[in-house]
Amino acid sequence: MRPLPAFFGPTAAVPGISGKWIGRLAAIGGMVLGVIRSAAAQASYTGQLGGARVEMLLEQIILPRGIGVYLYSKVGTPIVLNSNIRHGALVLTEYTADRPITQQTLFKTKYKPTATFTIPAFSFSTPVLHGTWRSLTTKRQLPLTLTLTTGPDDAGTAGAPPTALQMDAAPDYYFKTLLTGKSNDPATRVKAVQVIEKKTNRIIQQFPVNCRAIGSHNVSVDDYNFDGLLDFSIYEDDAETPDLASFGYNNSTSQYFLYDPAAKQFIASGFQGIGLRFDAQQKRVYRYTLSPSGERRVIIKTEYSVVHNRLVLTGKPCFE
């Protein structure tokens, strides 16, 4: 895990993101999408936007800035929010696209703000929030009411743990993580991930996991077995030794779940390795490791193909 440039503040960090990503993230200024700080304040809400039911997750990353995500319950597609506190009021800027803005898509498409929320006298401890949504294109305004369901200091119960709506989503599904305790506790982990059907809001699958909690960014969606169908992964943790990150490589681990079209369900893949990289064009998976300690340490690249949803070594490891 590497520290961010001074723009983001001295205590911020980016788990699971390489040095190349850090430079790109610094370049986008106020849009702190994809930047996560451990044990940040986090709050979940349900409410009404105009006449539509919505769910929202807000995360405070670095005062006064933060990020968030919300969805219309009838639609189920997460919408990215960039937040800023101005004179005590919370201002949320909404960004929309054909699919959610994620680490994978952020720099492939130009995104423009499409709407703003303004919530006066904001606090994470306020039980009911009132504000206004305003379209930046039509100037239409709608009233907003949000009811706090889980605050930063809420540890929940065994039957109703704190949850975190995830930013990335598949065409027919969105995701939530279930936490072991308070979102602002560094010891809190993700204990399960839920797959939720968009058209019904029904939980169709739940997988037990043990992952570091990073708010709305634990889940990523991509095609990990190169079959043309979107799968998902959940970030686990950074490796104990950050040496790969010092070379500009991803040093995190994730769990990968592949979509089975016959069963219409996701299955655990068993893919393992630190900083796996998936090359859709070559249909190869690469794992990077660091050579043993010595005078000159080098990166070793190992190449795999995907056969029957299993990683198969395609050749001898080579120096990167």
Buried (B, 14 or more C-beta within 10 A) or exposed (E): BBEBEEBBBEEBBBBBBBBEBBEBBBEBEEBBBBBBBBBBBBBBBBBBBEEEEBBBBBBBBBEEBBBBBBBBEEEBBBBBBBBBBEEEEBBBBBBBBEBBBBBBBBEEEEBEEBBBBBBEEBBBEBEEBEBBBBEEEEEEEBEBBBEBBBBBEBBBEEEEBBBBBBBBBBEBBBBBBBBBBBBBBEEBBBBBBBBBBBEEBEEBBEBEBEBBBBBBBBBBBBBBBBBEBBBBBBBBBBBEEEBBBEBBBBBBBBBBBBBBEEEEEBBEBEBEBBBBBBEEEEEBBBBBBBEEEEEEEEBBBBBBBBEEBEBEEEEEBEEE
